[in-house]
């Protein structure tokens, strides 16, 4: 017998159907504010955009309690006419567009929603002076507009927002702490400061008894790149500007400028990526993906590039009316934009040659520092005679593998240098002259101003990779036939996965054939790699294909496979090298783009200045 469920009613509940009615303006503005004003930083963003549209050269922002109790934005722009102040507080009232063409927008704001939305959820006061008119003031409290009255102001506009979300108290519960909201506001101001180097920005925190300046950046002068360089040095820090490359590229009406950091200056998250379209800070998936793709050849998947990029184009080529906060855009030709970002950054990185970031040396010096400082008491200073560390090598014959021969362990001793013309010349080169190899993995090179430590495996891996890419781009990688094909046992799934890329493998100099059952025969391998373990190579390629899955394009997969192949053909750790081989490696690094980092974004060498080393030993 079935027992009825007491929680299930046999009769559906009655739905009360009311008549459709028009919401009043106050309710409409509060609803709109939920889209435009998400948090105090959103209000600051809207007000700064209004100031920039007014032609301001100086913008001062004052915040109290993370923006919850006070947001004040003062500028020296052209102001608002006194008789237009009430109209400025009406929804969809704006002086920036006439509504006839929403795809030709030359201003930051155009919706006409910011001021009425702020007035609907807080206590808003606007004081403005236009031209030769007297300044005027208007107030809005919970959507109710007060009459216009005279005010004292010499120029520009002052917008003061108090008690944000007092009219919608439920929204206050979703705000974070005052410190977190202030950090978000600071980040917003800094982004605008990056995009507008010729405008002064001052951010103050008036919480508590004493007002303090949180951020200040005075207007720059001079050429754009110089002004931007100085502004970024103030905001992001000199480490970024010293370890980044200028970007200046153009394609089909789109212009890309800015700075992209060296791969060795990567970050653990995407916090150092700043993207702008026509001066507008955006967080666009297309641009983020293009930036990631530009560095795909240089960074591992857990590292993120640092960059400040500006895309300028005709407003008709980009739609900024796709998000209420205008933080996303849609390009008419997204493929051109993505290609511009990828090619522009890659060409700039190639121009950097073997350069690596200076922060690598700073970290190395930090690791070298002794736990406690010894007293600065010395019996002697640097000797007057010219004594240097000279390394002698006992050569032995060996087979050549991948262009580099096996050799004996170097023995180092200190002796006077009599005639070292060749080595003296080499020390003037960027990577200097090889002096020793330690632990059969690291090359010590002397330069005119210090010395360099080179990771021989990482450096040669990059060199082989670049050669393989060059060969593939030209006419495919040269292969060498194996005298006896190597048979490798794999599962049927793995075999099918490999043969999906059979044509690409042939271009890479790798020729495989089915051998019956669950086996394949490796008949040819890339000649540049010399003798290698074909079984291990195939398993590594399968691992790479599994990691990439379907998220990477074909070219990305091919380059990832090339990277794995290059790793097999590079000098291994524990390999002994002769002096001439080490110097040959250094010279090839100097002439090869991207040789400052391996295929995974790690540095291939560390340069230490003699002055830094002397400070370690208290010789300053």
C-alpha positions as CSV (number, residue, x, y, z in Angstrom):
1,X,0.0,0.0,0.0
2,X,1.4,3.4,-1.0
3,X,1.5,5.9,1.8
4,X,1.1,9.5,0.6
5,X,4.0,11.9,1.2
6,X,2.8,14.5,3.7
7,X,5.4,17.0,2.2
8,X,3.9,16.8,-1.3
9,X,0.6,18.6,-1.9
10,X,-1.9,17.4,-4.4
11,X,-2.9,21.0,-5.1
12,X,-0.3,23.4,-6.5
13,X,0.0,26.7,-4.6
14,X,-1.9,29.7,-6.0
15,X,0.2,32.3,-7.6
16,X,-0.8,35.9,-6.9
17,X,-0.7,37.7,-10.2
18,X,-0.5,41.4,-9.8
19,X,-0.8,44.1,-12.4
20,X,2.3,45.3,-14.3
21,X,3.5,48.7,-13.1
22,X,6.3,51.1,-13.8
23,X,9.0,51.3,-11.1
24,X,9.8,54.8,-9.9
25,X,13.0,56.5,-10.8
26,X,14.6,55.9,-7.3
27,X,14.1,52.2,-7.6
28,X,15.3,52.1,-11.2
29,X,18.5,54.0,-10.2
30,X,19.1,51.6,-7.2
31,X,18.8,48.6,-9.6
32,X,21.1,50.2,-12.1
33,X,23.6,51.0,-9.3
34,X,23.9,47.3,-8.7
35,X,25.5,46.9,-12.1
36,X,27.6,50.1,-12.2
37,X,28.6,50.5,-8.6
38,X,29.7,47.1,-7.3
39,X,32.0,48.4,-4.6
40,X,33.7,51.7,-3.6
41,X,36.4,51.1,-6.2
42,X,33.7,51.0,-8.9
43,X,32.5,54.5,-7.8
44,X,36.1,55.8,-7.9
45,X,36.5,54.4,-11.4
46,X,33.4,56.1,-12.7
47,X,34.3,59.5,-11.2
48,X,37.9,59.4,-12.5
49,X,36.6,58.6,-16.0
50,X,34.4,61.7,-15.7
51,X,37.4,63.8,-14.7
52,X,39.5,62.5,-17.6
53,X,36.6,63.2,-20.0
54,X,36.5,66.7,-18.7
55,X,40.2,67.2,-19.7
56,X,41.6,67.2,-16.2
57,X,45.3,67.4,-15.7
58,X,45.2,66.9,-11.9
59,X,42.9,64.5,-10.0
60,X,42.8,64.2,-6.3
61,X,40.9,61.4,-4.6
62,X,40.2,61.3,-0.9
63,X,38.9,58.2,0.8
64,X,37.7,57.4,4.3
65,X,36.9,54.0,5.8
66,X,37.7,52.2,2.5
67,X,35.2,54.4,0.6
68,X,32.2,53.4,2.7
69,X,31.9,56.7,4.5
70,X,33.6,59.1,2.0
71,X,34.8,59.3,-1.6
72,X,35.8,62.7,-2.8
73,X,37.2,63.3,-6.3
74,X,38.4,66.8,-7.3
75,X,39.7,67.7,-10.7
76,X,40.7,70.8,-12.7
77,X,38.7,69.9,-15.8
78,X,36.3,72.2,-17.7
79,X,33.4,71.6,-15.2
80,X,29.7,71.4,-15.7
81,X,27.3,74.3,-16.5
82,X,25.3,75.3,-13.5
83,X,22.0,75.0,-15.3
84,X,23.0,71.4,-16.5
85,X,23.8,70.1,-13.0
86,X,20.2,68.7,-12.4
87,X,20.3,67.1,-15.9
88,X,23.6,65.4,-15.1
89,X,21.9,63.6,-12.3
90,X,19.2,62.1,-14.6
91,X,19.6,58.6,-16.0
92,X,21.0,58.4,-19.5
93,X,21.9,62.0,-19.7
94,X,25.3,62.7,-21.1
95,X,27.3,65.2,-23.1
96,X,29.7,62.6,-24.5
97,X,27.5,61.1,-27.3
98,X,24.4,62.0,-29.1
99,X,23.1,58.5,-29.3
100,X,23.3,58.2,-33.1
101,X,26.4,56.0,-33.2
102,X,27.3,53.7,-30.3
103,X,30.3,52.3,-32.2
104,X,32.2,55.6,-32.5
105,X,32.8,56.4,-28.8
106,X,35.8,58.7,-28.1
107,X,35.2,59.1,-24.3
108,X,35.5,56.9,-21.2
109,X,31.9,57.5,-20.1
110,X,28.9,57.5,-22.4
111,X,26.0,55.7,-20.6
112,X,25.0,58.5,-18.3
113,X,24.4,56.2,-15.4
114,X,27.2,56.9,-13.0
115,X,26.1,60.0,-11.2
116,X,22.4,59.1,-10.9
117,X,23.4,55.6,-9.7
118,X,25.7,57.0,-7.0
119,X,23.0,59.5,-5.9
120,X,20.6,56.7,-5.6
121,X,22.7,54.6,-3.1
122,X,24.5,57.4,-1.2
123,X,24.7,61.0,-0.3
124,X,26.1,62.8,-3.3
125,X,27.3,66.4,-3.5
126,X,28.6,68.0,-6.7
127,X,30.3,71.4,-6.9
128,X,31.4,72.6,-10.3
129,X,32.7,75.7,-12.1
130,X,32.4,76.1,-15.8
131,X,34.3,78.8,-17.8
132,X,33.6,82.3,-16.5
133,X,30.4,81.3,-14.6
134,X,30.2,81.2,-10.9
135,X,30.5,77.8,-9.3
136,X,27.3,75.9,-8.4
137,X,26.4,73.1,-6.0
138,X,23.8,70.4,-6.0
139,X,23.0,67.5,-3.6
140,X,21.3,64.2,-4.0
141,X,20.2,62.0,-1.1
142,X,18.7,58.7,-1.8
143,X,17.7,59.9,-5.3
144,X,16.1,63.2,-4.1
145,X,17.8,66.2,-5.9
146,X,18.1,69.5,-4.0
147,X,17.9,72.9,-5.6
148,X,21.0,74.4,-7.1
149,X,22.8,77.0,-5.0
150,X,26.0,79.1,-5.4
151,X,29.3,77.7,-4.2
152,X,33.0,78.7,-3.9
153,X,35.3,76.9,-6.3
154,X,38.0,78.4,-8.6
155,X,38.0,75.7,-11.3
156,X,37.0,72.1,-12.1
157,X,34.6,69.8,-10.3
158,X,34.4,68.3,-6.9
159,X,32.2,65.2,-6.4
160,X,31.7,64.0,-2.8
161,X,30.0,60.7,-2.0
162,X,29.2,59.9,1.6
163,X,27.6,56.9,3.2
164,X,27.8,54.7,0.2
165,X,24.9,52.1,0.1
166,X,23.1,53.8,3.0
167,X,19.9,53.5,0.9
168,X,20.6,49.8,0.2
169,X,22.1,48.6,3.5
170,X,22.1,44.9,2.3
171,X,24.9,45.8,-0.1
172,X,27.1,46.8,2.8
173,X,27.2,43.3,4.1
174,X,28.9,42.1,0.9
175,X,31.7,44.6,1.1
176,X,35.1,43.5,2.4
177,X,37.2,45.1,5.2
178,X,38.2,48.8,4.9
179,X,41.8,47.7,4.2
180,X,40.7,45.4,1.3
181,X,38.4,48.0,-0.2
182,X,41.2,50.6,0.0
183,X,43.6,48.3,-1.7
184,X,41.1,47.8,-4.6
185,X,40.7,51.6,-4.9
186,X,44.5,52.1,-4.9
187,X,44.8,49.5,-7.7
188,X,42.1,51.3,-9.7
189,X,43.9,54.6,-9.3
190,X,47.2,53.1,-10.3
191,X,45.8,51.6,-13.5
192,X,44.5,55.0,-14.6
193,X,47.8,56.5,-13.7
194,X,49.6,54.0,-16.0
195,X,47.3,54.9,-18.9
196,X,47.5,58.7,-18.3
197,X,51.2,59.6,-17.6
198,X,50.6,63.3,-18.4
199,X,48.0,63.6,-15.6
200,X,48.8,64.0,-11.9
201,X,47.0,61.6,-9.5
202,X,46.9,62.0,-5.7
203,X,45.2,59.4,-3.5
204,X,44.6,60.3,0.2
205,X,43.2,58.2,3.1
206,X,41.4,60.4,5.7
207,X,40.3,57.6,8.0
208,X,41.0,58.3,11.6
209,X,42.5,61.5,13.0
210,X,45.3,62.0,10.5
211,X,45.1,62.2,6.7
212,X,47.9,60.4,4.8
213,X,48.9,60.2,1.1
214,X,48.5,56.6,-0.1
215,X,49.7,57.2,-3.7
216,X,51.0,60.2,-5.6
217,X,52.3,60.5,-9.1
218,X,52.9,63.9,-10.7
219,X,52.4,64.5,-14.4
220,X,55.2,63.4,-16.6
221,X,56.7,65.3,-19.5
222,X,58.7,64.4,-22.6
223,X,58.3,61.6,-25.1
224,X,55.6,59.0,-24.5
225,X,57.9,56.0,-23.8
226,X,60.1,58.0,-21.5
227,X,57.1,59.4,-19.6
228,X,55.5,56.0,-19.4
229,X,58.8,54.4,-18.3
230,X,59.1,56.9,-15.4
231,X,55.4,56.4,-14.4
232,X,55.7,52.6,-14.4
233,X,58.9,52.9,-12.3
234,X,56.9,54.8,-9.7
235,X,53.9,52.4,-9.7
236,X,55.3,48.9,-10.4
237,X,58.9,49.4,-9.4
238,X,62.3,49.8,-11.1
239,X,62.7,46.0,-11.3
240,X,59.9,45.8,-13.9
241,X,61.2,48.7,-16.0
242,X,64.8,47.5,-15.9
243,X,63.8,43.9,-16.9
244,X,61.2,44.7,-19.6
245,X,61.4,45.5,-23.3
246,X,59.6,48.3,-25.2
247,X,56.8,47.2,-27.5
248,X,55.9,49.2,-30.5
249,X,54.0,47.4,-33.3
250,X,51.2,48.0,-35.8
251,X,48.9,45.9,-37.9
252,X,45.8,46.8,-39.9
253,X,44.9,49.9,-38.0
254,X,45.7,48.5,-34.5
255,X,48.7,50.0,-32.6
256,X,50.4,48.1,-29.8
257,X,52.7,49.9,-27.4
258,X,53.9,49.3,-23.8
259,X,56.4,47.1,-22.0
260,X,56.7,43.3,-21.7
261,X,58.9,41.8,-19.1
262,X,61.7,39.2,-19.8
263,X,60.5,35.6,-19.3
264,X,62.9,35.3,-16.3
265,X,61.0,38.1,-14.6
266,X,57.8,36.0,-14.5
267,X,55.3,35.9,-11.6
268,X,53.4,33.1,-9.8
269,X,50.1,34.7,-10.7
270,X,48.7,37.2,-13.3
271,X,48.8,40.2,-10.9
272,X,51.3,42.1,-13.0
273,X,49.3,42.1,-16.2
274,X,47.9,45.5,-17.1
275,X,45.9,45.8,-20.4
276,X,44.4,49.0,-21.9
277,X,42.3,49.6,-25.0
278,X,42.2,53.2,-26.1
279,X,43.4,54.3,-22.7
280,X,40.6,52.3,-20.9
281,X,41.7,49.6,-18.3
282,X,40.2,46.3,-19.3
283,X,40.3,42.7,-18.2
284,X,39.6,41.0,-21.6
285,X,39.9,37.3,-22.1
286,X,41.1,37.7,-25.7
287,X,44.0,39.9,-24.7
288,X,44.9,37.8,-21.6
289,X,45.0,34.7,-23.9
290,X,47.1,36.4,-26.5
291,X,49.6,37.5,-23.8
292,X,49.8,34.0,-22.5
293,X,50.3,32.7,-26.0
294,X,53.1,35.2,-26.7
295,X,55.1,33.7,-23.7
296,X,54.0,30.1,-24.3
297,X,57.4,29.3,-25.8
298,X,59.3,30.7,-22.8
299,X,57.3,30.0,-19.6
300,X,56.1,26.9,-17.8
301,X,52.4,26.6,-17.2
302,X,52.6,27.6,-13.6
303,X,54.3,31.0,-14.4
304,X,52.7,34.2,-15.6
305,X,54.2,37.0,-17.7
306,X,54.3,40.6,-16.5
307,X,53.3,43.3,-19.0
308,X,51.8,46.7,-19.5
309,X,50.2,46.8,-22.9
310,X,48.2,49.6,-24.7
311,X,46.1,48.9,-27.8
312,X,45.1,52.0,-29.7
313,X,42.7,51.9,-32.7
314,X,39.8,53.7,-34.3
315,X,36.8,53.6,-31.9
316,X,34.7,52.0,-34.7
317,X,37.0,48.9,-34.6
318,X,36.1,48.0,-31.0
319,X,32.8,47.8,-29.1
320,X,33.1,49.1,-25.5
321,X,29.4,48.8,-24.9
322,X,29.3,45.1,-23.9
323,X,29.6,45.3,-20.1
324,X,28.0,47.7,-17.6
325,X,31.3,48.5,-16.0
326,X,33.0,48.8,-19.4
327,X,35.7,46.4,-18.3
328,X,35.3,44.1,-21.3
329,X,35.5,45.0,-25.0
330,X,34.8,43.2,-28.3
331,X,37.1,43.8,-31.3
332,X,35.7,43.7,-34.8
333,X,38.7,41.7,-36.0
334,X,39.8,39.7,-32.9
335,X,42.3,37.6,-35.0
336,X,44.3,40.7,-36.0
337,X,44.5,41.9,-32.4
338,X,45.6,38.5,-31.1
339,X,48.2,38.2,-33.9
340,X,49.5,41.7,-33.2
341,X,50.0,41.0,-29.5
342,X,51.7,37.6,-30.0
343,X,54.0,38.7,-32.8
344,X,54.8,42.1,-31.3
345,X,55.9,40.6,-28.0
346,X,57.8,37.8,-29.6
347,X,59.7,40.1,-31.9
348,X,60.6,42.3,-28.9
349,X,61.8,39.3,-26.9
350,X,63.9,38.2,-29.8
351,X,65.6,41.6,-29.9
352,X,66.6,41.1,-26.3
353,X,69.0,38.3,-27.3
354,X,70.6,36.5,-24.4
355,X,69.5,39.0,-21.8
356,X,68.1,37.7,-18.5
357,X,66.5,39.7,-15.7
358,X,68.7,41.4,-13.0
359,X,66.4,40.1,-10.3
360,X,68.0,36.7,-10.8
361,X,71.4,38.1,-9.7
362,X,69.8,39.8,-6.7
363,X,68.3,36.6,-5.5
364,X,71.6,34.8,-6.0
365,X,73.4,37.4,-3.9
366,X,70.8,37.1,-1.2
367,X,71.5,33.4,-1.0
368,X,75.2,34.1,-0.7
369,X,75.0,36.5,2.2
370,X,76.5,35.2,5.4
371,X,74.4,34.6,8.5
372,X,76.5,37.1,10.5
373,X,78.8,39.9,9.5
374,X,82.5,39.7,10.5
375,X,84.4,42.7,11.7
376,X,85.9,44.8,8.9
377,X,89.5,44.1,9.9
378,X,91.8,43.0,7.1
379,X,95.5,42.4,6.8
380,X,95.7,43.2,3.1
381,X,93.7,44.9,0.4
382,X,93.7,43.8,-3.2
383,X,97.2,43.0,-4.3
384,X,99.0,45.4,-6.6
385,X,100.2,42.6,-9.0
386,X,97.8,41.4,-11.6
387,X,97.0,37.9,-10.4
388,X,94.0,36.1,-11.8
389,X,92.5,32.7,-11.4
390,X,93.7,30.7,-14.4
391,X,92.3,27.3,-15.3
392,X,94.4,24.6,-16.9
393,X,92.8,21.7,-18.7
394,X,94.0,18.2,-19.4
395,X,92.4,17.2,-22.7
396,X,91.5,13.7,-23.5
397,X,90.1,12.3,-26.8
398,X,86.4,11.4,-26.9
399,X,83.5,11.1,-29.2
400,X,81.6,14.1,-30.4
401,X,77.9,14.1,-29.4
402,X,75.6,16.9,-30.5
403,X,78.5,19.1,-31.4
404,X,80.2,19.0,-28.0
405,X,82.9,16.6,-26.9
406,X,83.5,14.8,-23.6
407,X,86.5,16.2,-21.6
408,X,88.4,16.0,-18.4
409,X,87.7,17.8,-15.1
410,X,89.4,21.2,-15.0
411,X,91.9,21.9,-12.3
412,X,92.0,25.4,-11.0
413,X,95.1,27.1,-9.5
414,X,96.1,30.7,-8.9
415,X,99.1,31.9,-11.0
416,X,100.3,35.2,-12.6
417,X,98.9,35.9,-16.0
418,X,101.6,36.8,-18.4
419,X,100.2,36.9,-21.9
420,X,96.4,36.4,-22.1
421,X,95.5,38.5,-25.2
422,X,92.7,36.1,-26.3
423,X,91.2,35.7,-22.9
424,X,91.5,39.5,-22.2
425,X,89.5,40.1,-25.4
426,X,86.9,37.5,-24.4
427,X,86.3,39.2,-21.1
428,X,84.9,42.2,-22.9
429,X,82.2,40.1,-24.5
430,X,78.8,40.0,-22.9
431,X,79.2,36.5,-21.4
432,X,83.0,36.7,-20.9
433,X,85.6,34.0,-21.0
434,X,85.2,30.5,-19.5
435,X,87.4,29.9,-16.5
436,X,86.2,26.6,-15.0
437,X,83.4,24.0,-14.9
438,X,82.2,23.0,-11.4
439,X,80.1,20.0,-10.5
440,X,80.2,19.1,-14.2
441,X,77.1,21.3,-14.7
442,X,78.0,24.9,-14.2
443,X,80.4,27.0,-16.2
444,X,82.2,29.9,-14.5
445,X,82.9,32.8,-16.9
446,X,84.9,36.0,-16.2
447,X,83.7,39.3,-17.6
448,X,85.3,42.7,-17.3
449,X,83.0,43.8,-14.4
450,X,82.4,40.5,-12.6
451,X,81.6,36.8,-13.4
452,X,78.9,34.7,-14.8
453,X,77.5,31.3,-13.8
454,X,76.0,29.3,-16.7
455,X,73.7,26.3,-16.4
456,X,75.2,24.3,-19.3
457,X,72.2,22.0,-19.7
458,X,69.6,24.7,-19.6
459,X,71.6,27.0,-22.0
460,X,72.2,24.3,-24.5
461,X,68.6,23.1,-24.4
462,X,67.5,26.6,-25.5
463,X,70.1,26.7,-28.2
464,X,69.1,23.3,-29.6
465,X,65.4,24.3,-29.4
466,X,66.0,27.5,-31.4
467,X,68.0,25.6,-34.0
468,X,65.1,23.0,-34.3
469,X,62.6,25.8,-34.7
470,X,64.7,27.5,-37.4
471,X,65.1,24.3,-39.3
472,X,61.4,23.5,-39.1
473,X,60.4,27.0,-40.3
474,X,62.7,26.7,-43.3
475,X,62.4,23.2,-44.7
476,X,61.8,20.8,-41.9
477,X,64.3,19.3,-39.4
478,X,67.1,17.3,-41.0
479,X,66.8,13.6,-40.0
480,X,69.2,10.8,-39.8
481,X,68.3,7.2,-40.5
482,X,69.0,4.6,-37.8
483,X,71.1,1.6,-39.0
484,X,68.8,-0.6,-36.9
485,X,65.3,0.7,-36.2
486,X,64.4,0.9,-32.6
487,X,61.3,-1.0,-31.6
488,X,59.1,0.6,-28.9
489,X,56.2,-1.2,-27.2
490,X,53.2,1.1,-26.6
491,X,49.4,0.8,-26.0
492,X,47.0,1.0,-28.9
493,X,45.7,4.4,-27.6
494,X,49.2,5.8,-27.4
495,X,50.1,4.6,-30.9
496,X,46.9,6.2,-32.3
497,X,47.8,9.4,-30.4
498,X,51.2,9.5,-32.0
499,X,50.1,8.8,-35.5
500,X,47.6,11.7,-35.3
501,X,50.7,13.8,-35.5
502,X,52.7,11.6,-38.0
503,X,53.0,14.4,-40.6
504,X,54.2,16.8,-38.0
505,X,56.8,14.3,-36.7
506,X,58.2,14.0,-40.1
507,X,58.7,17.7,-40.3
508,X,60.5,17.4,-37.0
509,X,62.8,14.7,-38.4
510,X,61.1,11.9,-36.5
511,X,59.9,9.0,-38.7
512,X,57.9,6.2,-37.0
513,X,56.1,3.2,-38.5
514,X,53.8,0.5,-37.2
515,X,55.6,-2.7,-36.5
516,X,52.7,-5.0,-35.8
517,X,50.8,-5.6,-32.5
518,X,51.4,-2.9,-30.0
519,X,54.8,-1.8,-31.2
520,X,56.1,0.9,-33.5
521,X,59.5,1.2,-35.2
522,X,61.5,4.4,-34.9
523,X,63.4,4.6,-38.3
524,X,64.7,8.2,-38.3
525,X,65.5,10.8,-35.6
526,X,66.5,14.5,-35.8
527,X,70.1,14.7,-36.9
528,X,70.9,17.6,-34.6
529,X,70.3,15.4,-31.5
530,X,72.9,12.7,-32.3
531,X,72.4,9.4,-30.4
532,X,69.4,9.3,-28.1
533,X,67.0,7.0,-26.3
534,X,64.1,6.8,-28.7
535,X,61.8,5.0,-26.2
536,X,62.3,7.7,-23.6
537,X,61.8,10.4,-26.3
538,X,58.4,8.9,-27.4
539,X,57.2,8.6,-23.8
540,X,58.1,12.2,-23.1
541,X,56.3,13.3,-26.3
542,X,53.2,11.4,-25.2
543,X,53.3,13.0,-21.7
544,X,53.5,16.4,-23.4
545,X,50.5,15.7,-25.7
546,X,48.5,14.5,-22.6
547,X,49.4,17.7,-20.7
548,X,48.4,20.0,-23.6
549,X,45.1,18.1,-24.2
550,X,42.9,20.2,-26.5
551,X,43.7,23.6,-25.0
552,X,46.6,24.4,-27.3
553,X,46.7,25.0,-31.0
554,X,48.6,22.8,-33.4
555,X,51.6,25.1,-33.6
556,X,51.7,25.2,-29.8
557,X,51.7,21.4,-29.6
558,X,54.5,21.2,-32.2
559,X,56.6,23.7,-30.4
560,X,56.0,21.9,-27.1
561,X,57.1,18.6,-28.7
562,X,60.2,20.4,-30.1
563,X,61.0,21.6,-26.7
564,X,60.9,18.0,-25.3
565,X,63.1,16.8,-28.2
566,X,65.6,19.7,-27.6
567,X,65.9,18.5,-23.9
568,X,67.1,15.1,-25.1
569,X,69.7,16.6,-27.4
570,X,71.2,19.1,-25.0
571,X,74.4,18.7,-22.9
572,X,73.4,16.7,-19.8
573,X,74.3,17.5,-16.3
574,X,77.5,15.8,-15.3
575,X,79.0,16.2,-18.7
576,X,82.7,17.4,-18.6
577,X,83.6,20.2,-21.1
578,X,86.9,21.6,-22.4
579,X,87.6,25.3,-22.3
580,X,87.1,25.7,-26.1
581,X,83.7,24.0,-25.8
582,X,82.6,26.2,-23.0
583,X,83.6,29.3,-24.8
584,X,81.9,28.1,-27.9
585,X,78.7,27.6,-25.9
586,X,79.0,31.2,-24.5
587,X,79.5,32.7,-28.0
588,X,76.5,30.8,-29.3
589,X,74.4,32.1,-26.4
590,X,75.4,35.6,-27.3
591,X,74.2,35.2,-30.9
592,X,70.9,33.3,-30.2
593,X,67.6,35.0,-29.3
594,X,66.0,34.0,-26.0
595,X,69.1,32.2,-24.7
596,X,68.8,34.0,-21.4
597,X,66.2,31.5,-20.3
598,X,65.5,27.9,-20.9
599,X,62.4,26.5,-22.5
600,X,60.6,26.6,-19.2
601,X,61.4,30.3,-18.3
602,X,64.2,29.5,-15.9
603,X,67.4,31.6,-16.3
604,X,70.3,30.0,-18.1
605,X,72.9,32.2,-16.4
606,X,73.4,34.5,-13.5
607,X,75.7,37.5,-13.7
608,X,77.3,38.9,-10.6
609,X,79.0,42.2,-10.5
610,X,82.4,42.5,-8.9
611,X,81.2,45.4,-6.7
612,X,78.4,43.2,-5.3
613,X,80.8,40.4,-4.5
614,X,83.1,42.8,-2.8
615,X,80.3,44.0,-0.6
616,X,79.7,40.4,0.4
617,X,83.2,40.3,1.9
618,X,83.0,43.9,3.3
619,X,85.6,45.2,0.8
620,X,83.7,48.5,0.1
